[in-house]
Amino acid sequence: MKACSMGKNFRGETTEATVWNFISGILKDPERLRRGLNQMVAKEHSPSSLDAEKEEKQWTKKLSDIECQKDRLLDLYLDQGVEKERYEIKRLELERTAKTVQVELERIRNRQSRSRQLERDQDALLETYTRMVPTHIDGLSPEERHRIYKMMNLSLLGHRDGSLEITWAYAWGQSHRSNGEPTPPGSLRIPGR
């Protein structure tokens, strides 16, 4: 086991309270929440995302072509048109190529699935939290807060200067660092305490 070299400790209760204060501020502003989620969905459905179907068809065709090549190679081997050693080398090469194509297909399908999941999460999150009275948000249990953090794909990074950097999957409006410099959408840096 290796000790952390950061040399700065963050109290869990204080850190969670700081993070929840920020997140609940977002959740209490339904219009800000709606704008940010709409921006994220629009980004997911950008022209590059729409090309995913075309890309999936191309990779599927490539996989089909590889299967045909494997069949032809087997036929050639069975008809003694190719030596066993050459057959094995070519078969393994085709298997590796097929695996690569399958990985690409899986990546594309995962991206499409994330896009659909984002739409479902967006609707659920908006519907649930725009109807909640702000006092209900403050009364959520730790498990409910954790579920929100998970839906947001929230991550937290502590810096040596004591500041905390919060990043999340949903970009809800523009944030600013303590020096007035804008942070990237979906992140916030809270100055050291």
N, C-alpha and C positions, 0 to 999 in steps of 0.2 A: 504494500500500500504506500502511496506517495502523498506527501503533504501538499496542500495547495500553496503555490508560490505567490499568490496575490498579496497576502499580508493585510488584507482588509476584511473584516467580518461585517455582515449585515444581520441584524436581528430579524427573525422571521416575522414576528408580530408587527413590527414597525414597517417592514418592507411590504407585507401583504396589505396593511392599512393604506399605505401610500399608493400602491397599485390599484387597490379597490376604489379609492377616492377618485383616481383618474378615470378608471373604467366606468364607474357608476355615473360620473359626470357625462360621459358619452351616452350612456344608456338613458339618462334623464332628458336628453335632448333628441327627441325622435326625428326631428327634421335633419339634424346633423347625421344621425345614424342612417336615415333613408338616403341622403345624398351620397354618403360614402359607399354604402352598399350598392347603390345604382351605378356608381363609377366603377366599382370593382367588377360587377356583372358585365358592364359595357366593355371593360378591358378584356375579360375572358372571352367575349364574343367578337373580338376584333378580327379583322380579315385573316390574320395568321391563324386564329383559332378555327375559323370557318374552313380553312384549307385542310383541317385534320381529317375530314371525311375523304377528301381526294387522296391525301397521303396514306390513309388506311387502305384504300383500294389499291394503291400502287404496291404497298408492302404485301398485301394479300395476294396480288397477282405474282409478285416475286416469289412468295412462298410456294404457290401453286407451280410455278415454273421449276423450282428446285425439286419438288416432288416428281415432276415429269422427268427431269434429268436423272434422278435416282432410279426411276423405273427403267428408263432407257439403258442406264449403266448396268443394272441387274440383268436385263435381257441380253445385253452384249456379253456380259460375263458368262451367263448360262449357255450362250451359243458359242462359247470359247473364242469370242472375238477380242477378249482382253485377258491378260494374265491376272492371276489372283492378287499379286502384290500391287499392281497398278490399280486394280479394282478397289482394294482396301484404301489406298491413298486417296483416290478420287471420292470414294464414299465418305470417308472421314472429312474431307474438305467440304463436301456438300452438307454434311451434318452440321459442321461449324457455321457455315453460311446460314443454314436454316435456323439455327439457334439465335444468331444475330438478328435475323429478320423477326423472329418471334419476340425477342426483347424489344425491338422497335415497335412492333404492333402493340405489345403490352403497355409501353410508354404512352403511345397515342391514346389507347383506350382508357388508361388511367387519367390522362389529361381531360378527356371528354367526361369521364365519370366525376372528376373534381368540379368541372364546370356545372354539371347537373346538380351535384351535391351543394354547391355554392348557391344555386338558385333556390333549392329547397331550404337550406339553412337561412338564407336571406329572408324568405317569406315567413318562416317560423319565428325567427328572431324579431323581425319587425312587428309581426302580429302580436306576439307575446308581450314584448316590452313597450310597445307604444300604448297598449291598453293598461299597463301597470301604472299605478300611482307611484310617483317617486319614492314615497315612504316605504312601499313594498320592496323596492330594489334594495334599500338600505337594510331591510330585515331579512335578506336572503341568507340561508345557511351556508356554511363553508362548502358543502357538497354542491349546492346550486351555483355558488360562485365559481367553483372549480369547473363545472360543466360549461359555464359561460367562457372561462379562460380557454377551455379546450376547443369550443366552437370557434373562437377567435384565433386559434392557433397562436396563443400568446406566449412570448418568451421574454425572459428578463435576464439582463446582463449587468452585473455589478462591476464598476470601474474602480481603480485604485484611488481616484480622487473622491470616492464616496458617492459619485453620481450613479444613477440607475438608468439603463436604456431599456425601454419597453418596445418590442416589435410585435406586430400582429398581422394576420392575414387580411383583415378588413381595414382599408384605409379610410378613416372617418374624418375627413377634413385635414387642413394644414396645421401642423404643430410647429412650435418654435423652441429652440434651445434657449437657455437662460441668457445667452448673449445676443438674442434676437435673430440668430441665423436659423433659416428654416431647416427642419429635419425632413428626411424622405417620407413620403406618404406611408402610413402604417408603422411609424416609429415615433418615439418621444424620448428625450433624454431629460431626466429630472436631476437638477443640480445636487451636489453632495450635501450631506447634512452635517 
